[in-house]
Amino acid sequence: MPDTLRSILRVAFVVAAVVVYASPSGTAQQATTGAAKAQPAAQQPAAKPQPAQKREMFQVTVVKVKPEMLDQWLEFQKSETIPMLKKAGVKSREAWQTATFGEGFMYAFVTPIENFSQYDGDTPPVRALGADGARAYGEKNRRFIESTRTYAEQSRPDLGYDIKMTAPPKFALLSEVQIALGKTADYEALVKSDVVPVMRKAKLGYAVSQTMLGGDVNAYTTLIFYDSFAEIGKGHPFQRILGAEGERQLTAKASAFVTHVERSIIRFVPDLSFSTRGTT
């Protein structure tokens, strides 16, 4: 479950900032391809090369808070942690938490990795508070925490479908996907050919990230963004767009290299998020 929340946060940060449009739906794409084959070669317009989408690196820290300390921890985040991070020069942080379906008392924080050399210097608490202040901060913070883990995640905009967003989404359906060793290329090909067209037809934001450090490097996280549980309750896009038989066929394709999928719902937490660039 920590893997789930960590990846959600990272991907949501990326999706909120990018506007990209993917290929047509699977059915339309097949029809277009068939028509193109029937035309003489001279009538086929040359395909325009698409600019490569930049992959971003993010640090994702997943925290499980002691249930009895939750209220105090939330206040500590607002009154001490966020001011400390801003003073240390951290430009942004996005926060998410489990929303009913998933492990409780889990929070994930996403911050951009501009360069790995940033980890060669002092930590943010030391930069902001000095050595003694950082020790005091750490002692206080540890009283609230049951467990924590930090990951380096890479965005995969080439595998996603982004839509215009004026604010972060309220909810996300998170799928933590485990891929068999040596089969990541097959998985990525399936996402591009079969999954992205579904999301485009459903007109839902869809983001993918890949674990680089701190966890399973054969793990991907996908996020589908929603504004309400009512929207989520309408059914997964695979069901709504492909129908029962189409969903079954897609699942059968994926079973050749996907070994495990776990889904949960997460909620964006504005009160624990910030941006010094005005993007929160």
C-alpha positions in Angstrom: 0.0 0.0 0.0 2.8 2.5 0.6 3.9 1.9 -3.0 0.4 2.9 -4.1 0.2 6.3 -2.3 3.8 7.2 -3.2 3.2 6.8 -6.9 -0.1 8.5 -6.9 1.4 11.7 -5.5 4.2 11.9 -8.0 2.0 11.3 -11.0 -0.6 13.8 -9.9 2.0 16.5 -9.7 3.0 15.9 -13.3 -0.6 15.7 -14.7 -1.6 19.0 -13.1 1.1 20.8 -15.0 1.0 19.3 -18.5 -1.4 19.5 -21.4 -1.0 16.7 -24.0 -3.4 14.9 -26.3 -3.0 11.2 -27.1 -3.9 9.1 -30.1 -7.6 8.3 -31.1 -9.5 5.5 -29.5 -8.7 1.9 -30.4 -11.7 1.5 -32.7 -11.2 4.8 -34.6 -7.5 4.2 -34.8 -8.0 0.8 -36.5 -10.5 2.3 -38.9 -8.2 5.1 -39.8 -5.3 2.7 -40.3 -7.4 0.5 -42.6 -8.5 3.4 -44.7 -4.9 4.6 -45.1 -3.8 1.2 -46.3 -6.5 1.3 -49.0 -5.3 4.6 -50.4 -2.5 5.0 -52.9 0.7 5.9 -51.3 0.7 9.4 -52.8 -2.5 10.3 -51.0 -1.3 9.5 -47.6 -0.2 12.6 -45.7 3.2 12.4 -44.1 3.0 11.9 -40.4 4.2 14.8 -38.4 6.9 13.9 -35.8 5.7 14.5 -32.3 8.0 16.3 -29.8 9.3 14.0 -27.1 7.7 14.7 -23.8 10.1 15.3 -21.0 10.3 12.8 -18.2 10.5 14.3 -14.7 12.0 12.9 -11.5 10.2 13.2 -8.2 10.8 12.3 -4.6 7.8 10.6 -3.0 7.7 10.1 0.7 5.0 7.9 2.1 4.1 8.2 5.7 1.9 6.2 8.0 0.7 8.3 10.9 -0.1 6.9 14.3 -3.9 7.0 14.5 -4.0 8.5 18.0 -1.6 11.3 16.9 -3.3 12.3 13.6 -4.8 15.6 14.8 -1.5 16.7 16.4 0.5 15.6 13.3 -1.8 17.6 10.9 -1.3 20.7 13.0 2.5 20.1 13.1 2.6 19.8 9.3 0.8 23.2 8.9 2.6 25.1 11.7 6.1 23.7 11.5 6.8 21.4 8.5 5.5 23.6 5.7 7.2 26.8 6.9 10.4 24.9 7.4 10.3 23.5 3.9 9.6 26.9 2.4 12.4 28.4 4.3 14.7 25.7 3.1 13.9 26.6 -0.5 11.6 23.7 -1.4 9.6 25.0 -4.3 6.5 22.8 -4.0 4.9 19.9 -2.3 1.8 18.0 -3.1 0.0 15.9 -0.5 -2.5 13.0 -0.9 -4.1 10.6 1.5 -6.1 7.4 1.3 -9.8 8.2 0.5 -11.9 5.4 2.1 -10.7 2.6 -0.1 -7.1 1.6 0.8 -4.9 1.6 3.9 -5.9 4.2 6.5 -3.8 7.0 8.0 -1.5 6.9 4.9 -0.2 10.2 3.4 2.2 10.7 0.5 4.2 13.9 -0.2 5.6 14.7 -3.6 8.5 17.1 -4.3 10.4 17.6 -7.5 14.0 16.3 -7.9 15.7 19.1 -9.9 19.1 17.4 -9.7 20.4 14.5 -7.6 23.2 16.8 -6.4 20.6 18.4 -4.2 21.1 15.4 -1.9 24.8 16.0 -1.4 24.2 19.1 0.8 22.3 19.6 4.0 18.8 18.3 4.5 15.9 20.8 4.4 15.6 20.9 8.2 19.3 21.7 8.6 19.2 24.4 6.0 16.1 26.0 7.5 16.7 25.5 11.3 20.4 24.7 11.8 21.8 21.5 13.3 20.2 22.0 16.7 16.9 23.1 15.4 16.8 20.2 12.9 17.4 17.7 15.8 14.6 19.2 17.8 12.3 19.1 14.7 13.2 15.4 14.0 12.5 14.4 17.6 9.1 16.0 17.5 8.2 14.6 14.1 9.1 11.1 15.0 6.5 11.0 17.8 3.8 11.1 15.2 5.1 8.6 12.7 4.6 4.8 12.5 6.5 4.3 9.3 8.0 6.2 6.4 9.6 5.4 3.1 11.0 7.5 0.3 11.1 6.8 -3.4 12.6 8.3 -6.6 9.9 8.2 -9.3 10.1 9.1 -12.9 7.1 10.4 -14.8 6.1 8.6 -18.0 4.2 11.2 -20.1 4.7 9.0 -23.1 2.4 6.4 -21.5 -0.3 8.8 -20.3 -3.1 11.0 -21.5 -3.3 14.5 -20.1 -6.2 17.0 -20.2 -6.4 20.6 -19.4 -6.7 21.2 -15.7 -7.1 24.5 -13.9 -6.5 22.9 -10.5 -5.3 19.6 -9.0 -7.9 16.8 -9.3 -9.8 16.0 -6.1 -9.5 12.2 -6.4 -7.5 9.6 -8.2 -8.0 5.9 -8.9 -4.6 4.4 -8.2 -3.5 1.2 -9.8 -0.2 -0.3 -8.6 1.0 -2.6 -11.4 3.7 -5.2 -11.1 5.4 -6.4 -14.3 7.2 -9.7 -14.8 11.0 -9.4 -15.1 12.0 -8.5 -18.7 8.5 -7.7 -19.8 8.3 -3.9 -19.2 8.6 -3.2 -22.9 5.5 -5.4 -23.6 3.6 -3.6 -20.9 4.5 -0.2 -22.2 3.5 -1.2 -25.7 0.1 -2.4 -24.5 -0.5 0.9 -22.6 0.2 2.9 -25.8 -1.9 0.8 -28.1 -4.8 -0.3 -26.0 -5.1 1.7 -22.7 -4.4 5.3 -23.8 -7.1 5.2 -26.5 -9.6 4.2 -23.9 -8.7 7.1 -21.6 -8.9 9.5 -24.5 -12.3 8.3 -25.5 -13.4 8.5 -21.8 -11.9 12.0 -21.6 -10.2 11.3 -18.3 -6.7 12.4 -17.3 -4.4 9.4 -17.1 -0.9 9.4 -15.7 1.8 6.8 -15.4 5.0 6.7 -13.3 7.8 4.2 -12.9 9.9 3.5 -9.8 13.6 4.2 -10.2 14.9 4.0 -6.6 13.6 2.9 -3.2 11.3 0.2 -4.5 10.5 -2.4 -7.2 12.0 -1.2 -10.5 9.5 -3.4 -12.3 6.6 -1.4 -10.8 4.4 1.1 -12.5 1.7 3.3 -11.0 -1.2 4.5 -13.0 -3.6 7.3 -12.0 -7.1 8.1 -13.4 -8.3 11.5 -12.1 -11.8 12.3 -10.9 -13.6 15.2 -9.2 -16.1 13.0 -7.2 -16.9 9.6 -6.0 -20.0 9.7 -8.2 -17.8 9.8 -11.2 -15.7 6.9 -9.9 -18.9 4.9 -9.3 -19.8 5.0 -13.0 -17.3 2.2 -13.5 -13.8 1.8 -14.7 -13.2 3.2 -18.2 -12.3 -0.2 -19.4 -15.8 -1.4 -18.6 -17.6 1.8 -19.8 -15.7 2.1 -23.1 -14.9 -1.4 -24.1 -17.8 -3.3 -22.5 -17.5 -6.6 -20.7 -16.0 -8.6 -23.5 -13.6 -5.9 -24.5 -12.4 -5.6 -21.0 -11.9 -9.3 -20.8 -9.8 -9.4 -23.9 -7.6 -6.5 -22.7 -7.1 -8.3 -19.3 -6.2 -11.5 -21.2 -3.6 -9.6 -23.2 -2.1 -8.0 -20.1 -2.0 -11.3 -18.2 1.0 -12.4 -20.3 3.3 -9.9 -18.4 1.3 -8.2 -15.6 1.7 -10.2 -12.4 -0.3 -8.1 -9.9 -2.6 -5.1 -9.9 -3.9 -3.3 -6.7 -6.3 -0.4 -6.8 -7.2 2.2 -4.2 -8.7 5.7 -4.1 -6.6 8.7 -3.0 -7.6 12.3 -2.2 -5.7 15.5 -2.8 -5.0 17.4 0.4 -4.8 21.2 -0.3 -4.0 22.1 3.3 -0.8 20.1 3.3 0.3 21.1 -0.2 2.0 24.3 -1.3 3.9 25.9 -4.1 6.1 29.0 -4.0 5.3 29.4 -7.8 1.6 29.7 -7.3 0.6 26.4 -8.9 -1.1 24.7 -5.9 
